[in-house]
Amino acid sequence: MSGYGLRGGPRGSGQTYTWALVFVAILTVAAILRWELLGVRSLWYDEGYSLSVARLGWRGILDFLKKNDAHPAGYYLLLSFWVDRFGDSLLAARFPSFVLGLGVVVLTWALAREVYSEKAAALAALLVAVHPFQVMASNEMRMYPLLTVLVLSAVLCTLRVRRGEPWHAVLLGVLWAGVGYTSYYGLLALAAMGTWLAVRGNGRAAVTAGAVFALLYAPWVPYLAGFWRVNPQLWTREALWWGYPVELLAAQGFGGYWPGTFTYHTSFRLPAVQYVPLLAPYLLFGAAAMRAGEEPGEAGAGLGLLAWTWAVVHVGVLAVSAVLGWVAAYPRHLVFVQPLAACLVGVGVVRASRLLAFSPAVVVGLASLWLLTLQAPAVAAMQSDPRYQTYRYDRAAEFVRAGYRPGDAVLYVPDGTSLAFEYYFRPPGRRVEVRVEPRAYRAEEWGQLFRHSVRELGTEDHRVWVVTTSPAPPAGEAALRSVLRDRGYELVAERVFPGLRVVLAVRRR
């Protein structure tokens, strides 16, 4: 199905040129927002982990993931290939995410145009271009931009399969395998696409794509045991709360960063009812898009695929969360389906403009202004408000470097904190890491963990820098201080940075 067919035939060269200019303008806005802080934003825990895994080389990556990690190998192998050739400066190592982030904007345009119109495509692409979570994902060494590109490509390919192009079923299986090798969250989207094809009478294509996926994914099956051993949610165990679904919806809409709302990394737990006015336009235009999906023909089918894929991912995460009793995904983990929501909102705006008794241009203009008014404060806060710079490993490392003396020891709590911290400063002296087992998270167990780790400090370790970050129970900091005092240390200096706390402990002579 071509997007042109929905509009009654090909456009003239003048309109084609106009839409090309609009597309370039939106892509420029996206590039500026993503480039501004690409090499400036501080590395954080997960990025330090990604970089450390990538440095292992492809054999080391596969061996390490089989035993230790809760993520597939796809992104780590890509990052390893990249940094091996272009270096591991922040700008270089984050550049693939930057490019993939722009690819997300392009694919959003293509997808919305495929299912509805250029006007819907422009608004959808703009919403993705300025979405704070999309910008953040394009600024970090993690797998989410790659996952988003693969999922959007798979959705587009699914639409082509629906049009009866058989070879696209094979390509779809390849894309599905790419998704599976990038993130386990993406498997929910694959299930949605497969069931949609089957229900729509394309069962043979779904089976073909599934067979290709199974063949390509089979080598990874032995590695899945590592996922069950090192599930990241066992590190956090954030309790499930009744406003969690609302927070997921808000992340798909304006992306957080409003006063009191969650950010890419953390949540401030705004009362859920206060999200209602912020979510209103997204819900309104999303509902309008669903009414458009009831129209006969390929347009309705395409919108149904977008809505179904988006819904299955969220319902799946909510169901798993309910079973576990804690959140199965942070809002940022589902950023890969946010462009589907943006497409639905864009379509909803255009459809509303055709139904209301006002000039369509006026309706689209006012609706776009309404939506962008919600985005602007979030984008501004993300870019410039220091309260939302959640991790500052760079400043913490500079503080330690300034006061570090030969012979000082550094104690990292928990293990892995060093991966981001030592990107900026690698202490030459003794380094001790408090290794926290994922299932040993209860607060009362931390005292024992600290005592075991502090024993590694010898009598010659008179000065110890203690660098702590999450995850940690509320009693963890007090337990550490108590253990240090029992070992004869006095806390003489302390600085708190976003996401980290640094303490200098000196042994009494």
VENPEQUI-V565540 format. One record per backbone hydrogen bond with DSSP energy under -0.5 kcal/mol. CO is the residue of the C=O (numbers start at 1). NH is the residue of the N-H. Records with the same first field share a line. If there is no record, write none. Layout:
CO = NH / NH
This chain:
2 = 5 / 6
3 = 6
4 = 7 / 9
5 = 8
12 = 16
13 = 17
14 = 18
15 = 19
16 = 20
17 = 21
18 = 22
19 = 23
20 = 24
21 = 25
22 = 26
23 = 27
24 = 28
25 = 29
26 = 30
27 = 31
28 = 32
29 = 33
30 = 34
31 = 35
32 = 36
33 = 37
35 = 38
37 = 40 / 41
43 = 393
44 = 48
45 = 49
46 = 50
47 = 51
48 = 52
49 = 53
50 = 54
51 = 55
53 = 56
54 = 57
56 = 60
57 = 61
58 = 62
59 = 63
60 = 64
61 = 65
62 = 66
63 = 67
64 = 67 / 68
65 = 69
73 = 77
74 = 78
75 = 79
76 = 80
77 = 81
78 = 82
79 = 83
80 = 84
81 = 85
82 = 85 / 86
83 = 87
89 = 93
90 = 94
91 = 95
92 = 95 / 96
94 = 98
95 = 99
96 = 100
97 = 101
98 = 102
99 = 103
100 = 104
101 = 105
102 = 106
103 = 107
104 = 108
105 = 109
106 = 110
107 = 111
108 = 112
109 = 113
110 = 114
111 = 115
112 = 116 / 117
117 = 121
118 = 122
119 = 123
120 = 124
121 = 125
122 = 126
123 = 127
124 = 128
125 = 129
126 = 130
127 = 131
128 = 131
131 = 135
132 = 136
133 = 137
134 = 138
136 = 139
137 = 140
140 = 142
143 = 147
144 = 148
145 = 149
146 = 150
147 = 151
148 = 152
149 = 153
150 = 154
151 = 155
152 = 156
153 = 157
154 = 158
155 = 159
156 = 160
157 = 161
158 = 162
159 = 163
160 = 165
161 = 164
164 = 166
165 = 168
166 = 169 / 170
167 = 171
168 = 172
169 = 173
170 = 174
171 = 175
172 = 176
173 = 177
174 = 178
175 = 179
176 = 180
177 = 181
179 = 182 / 183
181 = 74
183 = 186
184 = 187
185 = 188 / 189
186 = 190
187 = 191
188 = 192
189 = 193
190 = 194
191 = 195
192 = 196
193 = 197
194 = 198
195 = 199
196 = 200
197 = 202
198 = 201
202 = 206
203 = 207
204 = 208
205 = 209
206 = 210
207 = 211
208 = 212
209 = 213
210 = 214
211 = 215
212 = 216
213 = 217
214 = 218
217 = 220 / 221
218 = 221
220 = 223 / 224
221 = 224
222 = 225
223 = 226 / 227
224 = 227 / 228
225 = 229
226 = 230
231 = 234
232 = 235 / 236
233 = 237
238 = 327
241 = 244
243 = 247
244 = 248
245 = 249
246 = 250
247 = 251
248 = 252
249 = 253
250 = 254 / 255
258 = 261
262 = 257
266 = 263
271 = 274
272 = 275
273 = 276
275 = 279
276 = 280
279 = 283
280 = 284
281 = 285
282 = 286
283 = 287
284 = 288
285 = 289
286 = 290
287 = 291
288 = 292
289 = 293
290 = 294
291 = 294
292 = 295
297 = 301
298 = 302
299 = 303
300 = 304
301 = 305
302 = 306
303 = 307
304 = 308
305 = 309
306 = 310
307 = 311
308 = 312
309 = 313
310 = 314
311 = 315
312 = 316
313 = 317
314 = 318
315 = 319
316 = 320
317 = 321
318 = 322
319 = 323
320 = 324
321 = 325 / 326
325 = 240
330 = 333 / 334
331 = 334
332 = 335
334 = 337
335 = 338
337 = 340 / 341
338 = 342
339 = 343
340 = 344
341 = 345
342 = 346
343 = 347
344 = 348
345 = 349
346 = 350
347 = 351
348 = 352
349 = 353
350 = 354
351 = 354 / 355
352 = 355 / 356
356 = 358
359 = 363
360 = 364
361 = 365
362 = 366
363 = 367
364 = 368
365 = 369
366 = 370
367 = 371
368 = 372
369 = 373
370 = 374
371 = 375
372 = 376
373 = 377
374 = 378
375 = 379
376 = 380
377 = 381
378 = 382
379 = 383
380 = 384 / 385
381 = 385
384 = 386
385 = 388
386 = 389
388 = 390
392 = 396
393 = 397
394 = 398
395 = 399
396 = 400
397 = 401
398 = 402
399 = 403
400 = 404
405 = 408
409 = 465
410 = 412 / 432
411 = 467
412 = 434
413 = 469
414 = 417
416 = 419 / 420
417 = 420 / 421
418 = 422
420 = 423 / 424
421 = 424 / 425
425 = 427
430 = 410
432 = 412
433 = 435
434 = 414 / 415 / 436
435 = 437
437 = 440
439 = 441
442 = 445 / 446
443 = 446 / 447
444 = 448
445 = 449
446 = 450
447 = 451
448 = 452
449 = 453
450 = 454
451 = 455
453 = 456
454 = 457
456 = 458
458 = 461
460 = 462
462 = 507
463 = 409
464 = 466 / 505
465 = 411 / 467
466 = 468 / 503
467 = 413
468 = 501
473 = 476
475 = 479
476 = 480
477 = 481
478 = 482
479 = 483
480 = 484
481 = 485
482 = 486
483 = 487
484 = 489
485 = 488
488 = 508
490 = 492 / 506
493 = 504
495 = 497 / 502
497 = 500
498 = 392
499 = 470
500 = 497
501 = 468
502 = 495
503 = 466 / 505
504 = 492 / 493
505 = 464
506 = 490
